[in-house]
Amino acid sequence: MWGRTDLLDESDEMVRHRSKEDKNTLEKSEGIKFDESREGAVLVTSIEVDENGEKELGKKKGKYITLTDLTVSPDDDRSFQHLERVFVEKLREMHKNIKLTKSSKILIIGLGNALITPDAIGPKAIEILQSSALTAEEHIKVVMYAPGVTGQTGFETSDFIEAISKAFQPDLIIVLDALAARNSERLCKTIQITNTGIHPGSGVGNQRKEVSEEVYGVPVTAIGIPMVVDGPVLYADAMEQVIHYIASKIEEKGSPSSALAVTPMVSSKKPTIDKAILQPIFGEWVTWPTEEKRKLFEEVFVGRNPSLFVTPKETDAWVEQYAHLLSNSLETWITSR
């Protein structure tokens, strides 16, 4: 399916509730508890889904927390430090009902292919964790493992985890993985935490066996960061920017400030533009909501480049930052218990 995403707050039902009025409606929806707040530059979205909400959203029942900082960049250490602090707080929130003691055991799994950069966050984080304080005996017993992918081993990742789980008998399994997004703005700028588990590879159309509490009988926390986006999503986002630019230039044409513009390429920074002024040029579709335009692109591009995924050119720097953020945060959370 075009526009694949692993993020709950990018699901079709959530996207349809982006305005303030629609969010109020969502908060009152049966089966869904929705909360949104800010921690500095980080937007925190918390969603709890029960059986009724599962049917409405098409996502498993459980708790989902997403942290999004659209201002962060791979060389912005200060923003990453702040994101790390918020992430540790949300780790505590996600696990507040799981009683862990000094005798408890945690299994941390880094999913992904270490040889493919945008998929290497999990294995890289495990590599860092293996030289951390978590290996000391005075802390909760932690086992860390990066099983690779089925294409490398010929064995289902879920079966690897099940075998280790049976031998180690953990009280909690934490899974780290790279995800797919359907909005290019969210690429490398969001962390999702959920207690519903994960289907490795589902975001890129290569879904493997589920990793979840239902499979292993042990609570599973999945932590993921979107590192790739469907190629056609970029086309839709670029078209939306072009439409915004042309509409803003037409709006500004008659304003006194336009005469003072140094360059004709400077357009309005207004978040909302009346796109109806473009309808005589492009037709009615130009006034459609962004999601409707994306569905149009889905129909146009169906069958063309179905496996084209895009990642930023600074992917290696993003992976390095997030691998350290995940390992540092898990170490802080576990050793402070």
Helices and strands as residue ranges (DSSP letters): G 8-10, H 12-15, H 20-27, E 32-39, E 42-49, H 51-57, E 62-68, H 77-94, E 105-110, G 117-119, H 121-129, G 133-135, E 141-145, H 150-153, H 157-168, E 172-181, G 184-186, E 190-194, G 202-204, H 213-216, E 220-230, H 231-252, G 256-260, G 275-278, H 279-282, G 284-287, H 290-301, E 309-310, H 315-335
